[in-house]
Amino acid sequence: MSTPTTALPVPQVRAARNAVFAVFALNGIAFATWASRLPTTRDELGLSQAQLGLLLLCIAVGSVAALPTAGPLAARIGTTKLVRLATAIGLGGVAWAAFAATALHSVPLTVVGMVLMGVGIGAWDVGMNLEGALVEQHLGRAIMPAFHAGFSGGTVLSAGIGALMAWGGVPVWAHAAAVAAVSVVALWWASGRFLPEGGHAADAHDAGVAAATGGGTAAGPAETAAPARLSALGAWREPRTLLIGVLVLSAAFTEGTANDWLAIALVDGYGASAAVGAVGFAVFLSAMTAARLGGQWALDRWGRVPVLRATTALGAVGALLVVFGTWLPLALVGAVLWGAGAALGFPVGISAAADDPRRAAVRVSVVTTIGYTAFLAGPPLLGFLGEHVGALRALLVVALVAVPSLLVSKVAQPRAGSAGEKDDAAVRSA
């Protein structure tokens, strides 16, 4: 791991570390505020499963549109301003989408809010990961797993709040507006404690963006901006990079499907209330958070490939339990297994792509692009399937998608002489 050229006081770096953790957690809170109330939102808009799938696509479209420009923008205005701008757009989008859907009952206006949500949360993700990578460099140790556990913890907290709001009959728009208002204030305060903008090397930002948008590898931006570079076209021709992309695609689909459809499947398939559906979503997120916190230990003890195979199989079994459990408590056990199984695939795939710091930026960019295909294709695919077989049965696709992941998992093995083999702690994200 590279070391910054300018040393900063330890209390300042620790304050920035805490601020980045808070920003990650708030990102999770914003996302889960919307996701936890999806059953109510769908009913308020009177959407079919297929129509909801297309609507959910708007968030992914907004995020993908924002990713290429967020890095250069951070280089020009700094991560503090980027995060503040992005959170204002993203949280404003969450509040507006909720209001348009549940107060105005307008699909077109909801689409506007969801695109803004995607743009803001996508750029927010880039900014917080860039800042997290810089903090990691100043600390001299891998801390990105803790930041991403903070994101997962934020989603758990927010899903729990969503369940309480649904149980209490609180309007979705009021819930979203309150979260947005509190979060904007908290984010403004936290981002003011980021490290000085002079600590960000402008020429390192573009190389770091790909790693930042992929969920954060422990290799920071300065590492990825190495002299020996690989062209983007060349990376798309590498068999190993493409196979890692398949691994990440499967992981992203497994996680994203639960985010979008688990609560709805519990409501439709088990006759659960909207509040219980939100609880099921919270159970999934809690399991994923716990697995990310313990994932570093498991990876250090057994290595990437065995852990990936075990967790991928665990996620598939969990999804099958949700579909065929027939009894709600058993389905919730399935949600636990699914969440634990979905926790490590994406970050470990990104770490594998970044094994060679000199070529990490372009390889991670390719792998991330492939992974984001799942977020684009997943919601409408599940929506159309749900239209014909029901939301619950449509989740069988999760178990099927696990098969290619199991078949290609060996590509995550660190290469001889790579950073992944020399320093596991520096390249393995939880």
N, C-alpha and C positions, 0 to 999 in steps of 0.2 A: 504494500500500500504506500503510495507516495506521501511525502510529508510537505505541508505548506512551507513556502519560503519565509513567511512572516508569522512569528509566534504571537499568539494573543493570550491575554491573561486567562488563567484557568476558569475563574468565575464567569467570565464573559462567554467562554465556550460552553460551559455547563448551562448557562442561561439560554443560549441558543439551542442547545440540545433539548432542553425542556420545552422550548417554544416550538421546535419542529415536531416533537412528539404530540403536542397539543394540536398543531395544524393537521397532522395525519389523523388524529382522533376525530377532529371536527369534519374532515372530509368524509370519514365513515358515517358520522352522524347525519350529514346532509344526504348522502346516498340512501341510507336505510330509512330516513324519514319518508321518502317517496315510496320505496319498495315495500315497506311494512303496511302501507295503506292501499296497495294496489287492488285488492278485492273490492273495497268500497268504491274506489275510483272507477273501476270497470263497471260496476253496477250503476253508478251515477251517470255515466256516459252511455249506458245501454249497449256496450260493445260485445261482439262475439269473440271467441278465442282468437280467430284469425285476425280480426280487426285490432285486438289488443296487441297481438304480436307485431303488427305493422306500426302501431303507435310506439311501442317500446323501441323499435328500430331508430326512432328519431334521436334518442339519447346517444346511441352509438355513432350515428352520423355526425352529430354535433361534436363529439369527442374526437373522432378521427379527423374532422376538418380542422380542429384546433391544434392537434399535435405538431404538424410541421412548422407552424408559425410561433409556437410558444417558446421554443428554445432561442431562436434569434431575438425574439422580443425580450426575453430575460437578459440576454447579453447587452441589449441596448438600455433597458430601464432598470435592471436589477431584479433579483428574486422577490425582494420585499414588495415592490410596486406591482410585479406580476401577480403575486399571490393575492394582494389586496384587490386588484382589478378582476382577477379570475373569480374570486369568491363573491364579489358583488354581483357579477354576471350569473354565476352558478346558483347562488342562493336566491337571487331574484327570480331566476328561472324556476326553481323549486316552488317558491311561493306563488308565482303567477300560474304555473301549470296546475297546481292544486286548486287555486281559485277559479280558473277557467273551467276545470273539469267538474268541480263539485258545487260551485255557486252559479256559474254561467251555463254549465252543461254544453259547452262548445268544444267540439273536437278540433277545429282549425286553430282556435286560440290556445288550446292545450298543446298542440303540436309546436307552436311558437315557444311556449314555455319550456317544453322538453328539449328542443334544440338548444336553447340558451343554457339549460341545465347541463347538457352534454358539453357544450363549448367551455363553460366555466369550470366544470369539474375536471375536464381533460387538461386544460391549461394549469389549473390548480395542482393537479397531479405532477406535472412537469416541474413547476416551481418548487414544490415541497421536496421532491426527490433531489433536485439540484442542490438545494440548501442542505438536505440531509447528507448528501455525498460530501459537501464541503465540511460540515461539522465532523463527519467521520474521519476525514483527513486530519483535521486539527486534533482530534482525540487520539489518532494513531491506532485505532482498533475498530473492528467491525461492530456497528451498532444499528445498521439498517434493519436487521430482523426485529429489533425492539420497536422501531418506527412503524413497521408494517403490522406488528401485533397491536400497536396503538390504533391503527386504522380499523382492524378487526374488532378491537374492544369498543370503538366508537359505534360500529354497526350493531353490536350486541346491545349496547345501552339504548341506542335509538330504536331498535326493533322492540325492546321491552317497553319503551315509552309509547311506541305506536300501538302495541297491544293494549296498554292501559287507556289510550285515547279512544281506540275502537270500542273497548268494553264500556267506557263511559259515554259513548255517543258523541264525542267531541268532533265537530266538523273537520274534515281533512284540511280545508283551507285555513282554518284558525290554527290548527296544529302546525302546519307548514310555515305559516307567517310568524308564529312565535319562535320556532326553531331558527328561522332565517334571521330574525332580528337579534336574538341572543348570540348567534354564531358570528354575525358580522362584527359585533362589538368585541367578542373574544378573539377573533382572528386579527383584527386591527391591533389589539394589544400584543398578541403573541408575535406577529410578524415584525413589530417594532424592536424585538429582541434578537432578530437574525444577526448573523455576523456582518461586519462592515462590507459594503459592496466591493471594496478594493480587493477583498480576498478572492473574488471570482475572476479567474483569467478569462478574458473574452474569447481567446482562441480555443479554450477548453470547453466552452459551453456547448457548441454544436456537437462535439463528440460525446458529451455527457448526456445530451437529450435522450438519445435512444435508450441508454441504460436507465435513465430516470423514468421514462414512460413505461418501461417494462416491469415495474414493480420493485426496482432498486437492486442492483448488485452491489456488493461491498466494494468493488473496484470503483473508485470515484472518477469524476470527469477528467482530472489531470492525468490519471493513468491511461484512460482510453485515448487521449490525444497524443499518441506516440508517433514517432517519425515513420516507422514502417507501417504503411496503411494498405488496406485492401479496398478495391473499388466496390461500390455498391453492386454493380453488375456481377463482379467476380464472386461476391458473397452469395448471390442468388444462384450461382452455379455449383456451389459446394454441396455435395451430398450430405455431409454430416450436419451442416447448418440447416438444410431443408428438413432433415429428419428430426432435428431438435424442434423445428417449427411445427411439425406434426404433433410432437409431444406437448408443446405449449398450446396448440390449438385444442387438443383434447382436454387439457386442464382448464383452459379458459371456458370451454363449453360446459364442462362439469360444474364449475363454480357459477357461471353466469346463468345457467338454467335454473339452479336453485334460487338465485337472487330474484329472478323474474317470475318463476312459476310455482315454487314450492308452496307458498301461502295459498295461492289460488287452487292448487291441486288438493290440498287438505280441505279447503272449503267445499269444492265441488265433488271430490271423490269420497270424502268421509262425512259430509254433512256438518262439518265443523263451523262454528261462528267465525266472523272476521277476526275477532279477538284471538281465538284459538289458532287461526291461520297465522297471525302475526307471532304468536308464541312459538309455533313450529319453525318459523323463519329465524327467530331469536335462538332457538335450540341449535339449528344448523350453524349459525354464526358463532355461537359460544364454542361449539366443538372445533370449528376452524381456528378460532383464536387460540384455544388451548394447544392444538396441534402445531400451530406456528411457534408458540412459545417453547414447546418441547422438541420442535423439529431440529434445531441446531444440535442438540445432544444426540438425537437419533442419527443424524447425518454424520457426525463426527465418529460415532461408535461403529456404524455398519456401512457407511458410504452411500453414495447417491443411488446407484442402481437398485440394490436390495430395498432401500427405503421407498423409492419410487414405485417399484413393483408392488410392495405391500400396501402402500396407501392407495394406489390406483385400484387394486382389487377391493380394498375396503370401501372405497367410494362406490364402486359398482354394486357391491352387496347391499350397501345402504340404500341406494336408489331402488333396487329390487324389493327391499323390505317396505319402502314407502309405497310402491306400486301394489304389491301383493300382500301387504300386511293384514288387510281386512279389519284390523282393530287399531283404533287411533293411537293408543300407547305404543304399540309395536311399530307403527309408522313413525312415531317420534324417536324411537330407538334407531330406526333407519336414518332419520335426519341427522342424528349424532354421528353415525358411521359415515354418512355421506359428507358431512362437514369436515370430519377428520381426514377423510380420503382426498378431499379437494384442496387441502391447505398448502401442499408443498410443490405440486407439479409445475405451476407457473414460475415461481421464483427459482426453483432448481434448474428448470430449463433455461432461464435467463442466465444463471450463473454458468451453466455449461457453455452457452454461446460466448460468454465473456472470459473463458479460460485463458486466452491469449490477450493480455491487455492492449497489445499493439493493434489488434484487429477487432477488439471488442465492440467498438461503436457501430460499425457497419453490420457485423453479424447480429448483434442484439437488435438493431433496427429491422433487419429482415425477419428475425424470429418474432419480434413484437408485432410487426405488420401481419404476419400469418396468424398470430394469436388473436389479434383484433378482428379477424375474419369471423371468429366464433361469436363475438359480440354483435356483429352485423347480421350474421345468418341465423344465429340461435333463436332469437325471439320470434321472427316470422315463421321459421320452420316448426317450432313447437306450437305456435298458434294455429297453423294450418292442420297439423296433426291432431291437435286438441279438438278442432272443429269436427273431425270425423270419428275419433276414438275417445275423446274426453281428455281433459288436462292431465288427469292422473296417469292414464295409460300412455300418454305421449312421453312421459318421463322415462319410458323404457329405452329411449334413444341414448340416455346417459350411460346405461350399462353397455350398449353397443359401441359407443365412442371410446370406452375404456380399452377395447380390444387392440386397436392400432397403437395406443399408448403403451400397452404392455409389450407389444411386438418390437417397438423401436426404443424402449427405455435404455438399452445398453449404450446408446449414443451419448448419454449423459455422463458416462465414465470420463473422469479427467484424463487428458492426454499426457503422455510422458513428458516431463519437463515443464508442464504448464503451471500457471499460477494456481490452478485448482489442485494440482498434485502437491505443489510445494507448500501452500499455505491454505489449508482447508477453511480456516476461520475467516480468511479474507475474501473468499469467493462464494461461500454457501449462505444463501439468504433463507430465513425461516418464513 
